[in-house]
């Protein structure tokens, strides 16, 4: 039986040693990681194949779990981008001298020990590690059983890179995939500073309800795009197709197209490219009436709105005004990413101002909600809450701050 408290104690002690690690060691470790990962591609893919063999290819998580050489090289490009970013540590956020001569500085520091719980996403192992290392944080990872062998193979390479550069590998821990490890992590009050769940709404809800450690939610993405009465048809076709089909299994993919009723005549043109990509459409009554009969076009039920499909499925909702569109989004949104396609400056301004989400778009695909696309190198997740961080969480969001005060014998009366 695993002694989790002993593991966490060693992790906590090792995390203090990270404060002595130099920026050169961090940069060299990321270089080494990229080199060793390329060398280990056959081993990583073999491990990934073992995981994939346990999962139904029709499962929406299959695409997230699947690795190939191209995807690994793409992940390593993100590692390289993180390496190129400036360190987020020891930045002076505020500085002043008080009347009594005390010199105050507000300086960025690591959060401490990060706990990340995630499902069938082996890329997260790479992303979270490089962000944690670059931001000076220790890390305890709890991956799902679906990605057990993939995560172990990746962590083996990570530990090798750490050893080669004199950084304690004990500060970066991968827990066993069983449920007892999750329970232990959620209770690790004296050892872990923050827990970040990354996965389904069910996982996020479970962590929030059961964790004694503070939680930063990286919420599910129930994503809408509103095609306004003034929307440009060609822009809309491209944006909707990209948002839905680029990678339907990720959290920024489109779940519900909202269309102004005056544009129902253009709905067939908007939907045809989706049908060609084998997207199942759940259309409300008004929209279904104007669409042709097709096995992939079905009448929507109440359960199809407010659903994160994570697959080639999408709902359509017809509205009479932008007010109804805003009401629909407010009711069903998970506050992740929302978009409007419109040529009306007034409606665009209202949408961007009134929609409560981590990322709001005008005339662009929600597929851009991604730390790498935002120029952050990579991300630890998309935060949908409002405390501490919101949207793609990267280096800056993995820091806190402390006040540093220097005096010359001052005492308070």
C-alpha positions in Angstrom: 0.0 0.0 0.0 1.4 3.4 -1.0 2.3 5.7 1.8 1.1 8.9 0.3 2.0 11.1 3.2 5.6 10.0 2.9 5.6 10.9 -0.8 4.0 14.2 -0.2 6.5 15.0 2.6 9.4 14.3 0.3 7.7 16.4 -2.3 7.3 19.4 0.1 10.9 19.2 1.2 12.1 19.0 -2.4 10.0 22.0 -3.4 12.0 24.2 -1.1 15.2 23.2 -3.0 13.7 24.5 -6.2 14.2 28.1 -4.9 18.0 27.4 -5.3 17.6 26.3 -9.0 19.1 28.8 -11.5 17.4 30.0 -14.6 20.1 28.3 -16.6 19.3 25.0 -15.0 15.7 25.4 -15.9 16.5 26.3 -19.5 19.0 23.5 -19.9 16.4 21.0 -18.4 13.8 22.1 -21.0 16.4 21.6 -23.8 17.3 18.2 -22.4 13.6 17.3 -22.2 13.1 18.1 -25.9 16.1 16.1 -26.9 15.3 13.0 -24.8 11.6 13.1 -25.8 12.5 13.0 -29.4 14.8 10.0 -28.7 12.0 8.3 -26.7 9.2 8.8 -29.3 9.1 5.0 -30.1 8.8 4.1 -26.4 6.1 6.8 -25.8 4.1 5.7 -28.8 4.3 2.1 -27.7 3.0 3.0 -24.2 0.3 5.2 -25.8 -0.8 2.2 -28.0 -1.2 0.1 -24.8 -3.6 2.8 -23.5 -5.5 3.1 -26.7 -6.0 -0.6 -27.0 -8.1 -0.4 -23.8 -10.4 2.3 -25.2 -13.2 2.2 -27.7 -12.2 4.4 -30.7 -15.7 5.8 -30.7 -15.2 7.2 -27.2 -14.8 11.0 -27.4 -11.7 10.7 -25.2 -9.9 8.5 -27.8 -8.8 11.5 -29.8 -7.5 13.3 -26.7 -5.6 10.2 -25.6 -4.1 9.4 -29.0 -0.5 10.4 -29.7 1.6 10.2 -32.9 4.9 11.5 -33.9 3.4 14.7 -35.3 1.5 15.4 -32.1 4.6 14.8 -29.9 6.7 17.1 -32.0 3.9 19.7 -31.8 3.9 19.3 -28.0 7.7 19.8 -27.9 7.3 23.0 -29.9 5.1 24.3 -27.0 7.9 23.3 -24.6 10.3 25.3 -26.7 7.9 28.3 -26.6 7.7 28.1 -22.8 11.5 28.0 -22.7 11.7 31.2 -24.7 9.4 33.1 -22.4 10.8 35.3 -19.7 10.8 34.0 -16.2 7.6 35.0 -14.3 9.5 35.1 -10.9 11.0 37.9 -8.9 9.2 40.5 -10.9 8.6 43.8 -9.0 4.8 44.5 -9.2 4.9 47.5 -6.9 7.5 49.5 -5.1 7.5 52.4 -2.8 9.1 54.0 0.3 7.0 54.8 3.3 7.3 58.1 5.3 9.1 56.1 8.1 11.8 55.0 5.6 10.6 51.4 5.1 11.2 50.2 1.6 8.3 48.0 0.2 8.4 45.8 -2.8 5.6 43.4 -4.1 7.4 40.6 -5.8 6.2 37.6 -7.8 6.8 34.1 -6.2 5.8 30.5 -7.1 2.4 29.2 -5.8 4.4 26.4 -4.2 3.2 22.8 -4.8 0.7 22.3 -7.6 -1.6 19.3 -7.7 -3.1 18.6 -11.1 -5.8 15.9 -11.7 -6.5 15.1 -15.3 -8.1 12.5 -17.5 -7.0 10.9 -20.8 -4.7 13.8 -21.9 -1.1 12.7 -21.9 -0.1 16.1 -23.5 -1.0 17.6 -20.1 1.9 15.8 -18.5 4.4 17.7 -20.8 2.6 21.0 -20.7 2.1 21.1 -16.9 5.6 20.0 -16.1 7.3 22.7 -18.3 5.1 25.4 -16.9 5.6 24.3 -13.3 9.4 24.1 -13.7 9.6 27.5 -15.4 7.5 29.1 -12.7 9.4 27.5 -9.8 6.6 25.3 -8.6 6.8 21.7 -7.4 4.2 19.4 -9.0 2.2 16.3 -8.2 0.3 14.8 -11.1 -2.7 12.5 -10.9 -3.5 11.2 -14.4 -6.4 8.9 -15.2 -6.1 5.2 -15.7 -6.9 5.6 -19.4 -3.5 7.2 -19.9 -1.5 5.3 -17.4 1.2 3.9 -19.6 1.5 7.1 -21.7 2.0 9.3 -18.6 4.5 6.9 -17.1 6.6 6.9 -20.3 6.5 10.7 -20.4 7.4 11.0 -16.7 10.3 8.7 -17.2 11.8 11.1 -19.7 11.0 14.1 -17.5 12.8 12.6 -14.6 15.8 11.8 -16.8 16.0 15.5 -17.9 15.8 16.6 -14.3 18.6 14.3 -13.1 20.9 15.3 -16.0 20.6 19.0 -14.8 20.8 18.6 -11.1 17.2 19.3 -10.2 15.5 17.1 -7.6 13.1 14.8 -9.5 11.3 14.2 -6.1 9.7 17.7 -6.6 7.8 16.3 -9.7 5.7 13.4 -8.8 3.3 11.2 -10.8 0.8 9.4 -8.6 -0.6 5.9 -9.3 -3.8 6.0 -11.5 -6.0 4.4 -8.8 -8.8 6.3 -6.9 -7.0 6.1 -3.6 -4.3 8.4 -5.0 -7.0 11.0 -5.9 -8.4 10.8 -2.4 -5.0 11.3 -0.8 -4.2 14.3 -3.0 -7.5 16.0 -2.2 -6.7 15.7 1.6 -3.0 16.8 1.3 -3.6 20.1 3.1 -0.2 20.5 4.6 1.7 19.4 1.5 -0.1 20.8 -1.6 -1.0 24.5 -2.1 -3.4 24.4 -5.0 -5.3 21.7 -6.9 -6.2 22.2 -10.5 -8.6 19.6 -12.1 -8.5 19.3 -15.8 -11.2 17.2 -17.5 -14.9 16.6 -17.6 -17.5 18.5 -15.6 -18.0 15.4 -13.5 -14.3 15.4 -12.5 -14.3 19.1 -11.8 -17.4 18.9 -9.7 -16.0 15.9 -7.7 -12.7 17.7 -7.0 -14.5 20.9 -5.9 -16.9 19.1 -3.6 -14.3 16.8 -2.0 -11.0 18.7 -1.9 -9.7 20.2 1.4 -7.0 21.9 -0.7 -7.9 25.2 -2.5 -9.1 24.5 -6.1 -8.8 26.5 -9.3 -11.4 25.2 -11.7 -10.5 24.7 -15.3 -14.1 24.2 -16.4 -15.8 22.3 -19.1 -16.5 24.2 -22.3 -20.1 24.6 -23.3 -19.4 26.9 -26.3 -21.8 29.0 -28.4 -21.5 31.0 -31.5 -24.2 33.5 -32.3 -24.8 34.2 -36.0 -26.4 37.7 -35.9 -28.8 39.2 -38.3 -26.0 41.2 -39.9 -23.5 38.3 -39.9 -21.3 37.8 -43.0 -22.2 34.4 -44.5 -18.7 33.5 -45.7 -17.1 34.5 -42.4 -19.8 32.5 -40.6 -19.3 29.3 -42.7 -15.6 29.3 -42.0 -15.8 30.2 -38.3 -18.5 27.7 -37.5 -16.8 24.9 -39.4 -13.5 25.5 -37.8 -14.9 25.9 -34.3 -16.8 22.6 -34.6 -14.6 20.3 -36.6 -11.0 21.3 -36.1 -10.7 19.2 -32.9 -14.2 18.3 -31.7 -12.9 16.6 -28.6 -11.4 19.7 -27.0 -13.0 22.2 -24.7 -13.0 25.1 -27.0 -15.0 23.4 -29.8 -18.5 24.6 -30.7 -21.5 23.0 -29.1 -24.4 25.3 -30.0 -25.0 27.6 -33.0 -27.4 30.3 -32.2 -28.9 31.9 -35.3 -31.1 35.0 -35.7 -34.4 33.9 -37.3 -34.0 36.5 -40.1 -31.0 34.4 -41.3 -32.7 31.0 -41.4 -32.5 31.2 -45.2 -28.7 31.0 -44.9 -28.8 28.1 -42.4 -28.5 25.4 -45.1 -25.3 27.1 -46.4 -23.9 27.3 -42.9 -24.7 23.6 -42.1 -23.8 21.9 -45.3 -20.0 22.0 -44.6 -20.7 20.5 -41.2 -22.8 17.7 -42.7 -19.9 16.9 -45.1 -17.7 16.5 -42.1 -20.3 14.0 -40.6 -21.5 16.4 -37.8 -24.8 15.3 -36.3 -27.1 18.4 -36.0 -29.7 18.7 -33.2 -31.9 21.5 -34.6 -34.7 23.2 -32.8 -38.2 23.3 -34.4 -37.7 26.5 -36.4 -34.3 25.6 -37.8 -35.2 22.0 -38.6 -38.1 23.2 -40.8 -35.7 25.1 -43.1 -33.1 22.3 -43.3 -33.3 19.4 -45.7 -34.2 15.9 -44.6 -30.9 14.1 -43.7 -30.0 11.3 -41.3 -27.6 13.6 -39.5 -30.2 16.4 -38.9 -32.4 15.6 -36.0 -34.9 17.4 -33.9 -33.3 18.8 -30.7 -34.5 18.0 -27.3 -34.0 20.0 -24.1 -31.0 17.8 -23.2 -29.1 19.0 -26.3 -28.7 22.5 -25.0 -26.1 23.1 -22.3 -24.3 20.0 -23.4 -20.5 19.7 -24.0 -20.5 17.2 -26.8 -16.7 16.7 -27.2 -17.6 15.0 -30.5 -19.0 15.6 -34.0 -22.3 16.8 -32.6 -23.9 20.3 -32.4 -27.1 21.9 -31.4 -28.9 24.8 -33.2 -31.1 27.4 -31.4 -33.1 30.0 -33.2 -33.7 33.5 -31.6 -35.6 36.6 -32.5 -33.0 39.1 -31.2 -29.6 39.6 -29.7 -31.3 39.8 -26.4 -32.6 36.3 -26.7 -29.2 35.1 -27.8 -27.6 36.7 -24.8 -30.2 35.2 -22.5 -29.6 31.7 -24.0 -25.9 32.0 -23.5 -26.3 33.3 -19.9 -28.5 30.3 -19.1 -26.4 27.5 -20.7 -22.8 28.8 -20.8 -20.0 27.3 -18.8 -18.3 30.7 -19.0 -15.5 29.3 -21.2 -15.6 30.7 -24.8 -18.4 32.5 -26.6 -18.5 34.1 -30.1 -20.6 36.4 -32.3 -20.5 36.6 -36.0 -21.8 40.1 -36.9 -21.2 43.2 -38.9 -23.0 45.4 -36.4 -20.6 47.4 -34.3 -23.4 48.0 -31.7 -24.2 44.3 -31.4 -20.6 43.3 -31.3 -20.0 45.8 -28.5 -23.0 44.5 -26.5 -21.9 40.9 -26.9 -18.3 41.5 -25.9 -19.4 43.6 -22.9 -22.4 41.6 -21.7 -21.3 37.9 -22.2 -19.8 36.5 -19.0 -17.1 34.2 -20.2 -13.3 33.8 -19.9 -12.9 34.5 -23.6 -15.3 36.3 -25.9 -14.9 36.6 -29.6 -16.2 38.8 -32.5 -15.9 37.3 -36.0 -13.3 34.6 -35.0 -13.3 30.9 -34.1 -13.4 29.9 -30.5 -10.7 27.3 -31.4 -8.2 30.1 -30.5 -8.9 29.7 -26.7 -5.5 28.1 -26.0 -2.5 29.2 -24.1 -0.2 28.5 -27.0 -2.4 30.5 -29.4 -2.5 33.4 -26.9 1.3 33.5 -26.9 1.6 32.0 -23.5 3.7 29.0 -24.6 1.3 26.4 -23.2 -1.4 26.2 -20.6 -2.2 24.3 -17.4 -5.9 24.7 -18.2 -8.6 27.2 -19.0 -9.9 28.7 -15.8 -13.6 29.6 -15.9 -13.7 31.0 -12.4 -12.9 34.6 -11.4 -10.6 34.3 -8.4 -6.9 34.4 -9.1 -7.0 33.5 -12.7 -9.3 33.4 -15.7 -8.9 32.0 -19.2 -5.7 30.2 -20.3 -3.5 29.7 -17.2 0.2 29.8 -18.0 3.3 31.1 -16.4 2.0 34.3 -14.9 -1.1 32.6 -13.5 1.2 30.0 -11.6 2.7 32.7 -9.5 1.5 34.6 -6.4 3.4 37.4 -4.7 4.8 38.5 -1.4 5.7 41.8 0.2 9.4 42.3 0.8 10.2 45.0 3.4 13.6 46.5 4.2 14.2 48.8 7.1 16.9 50.3 9.2 15.7 49.6 12.8 12.2 51.0 12.5 9.7 50.0 15.1 6.0 50.7 15.3 4.6 52.8 18.1 
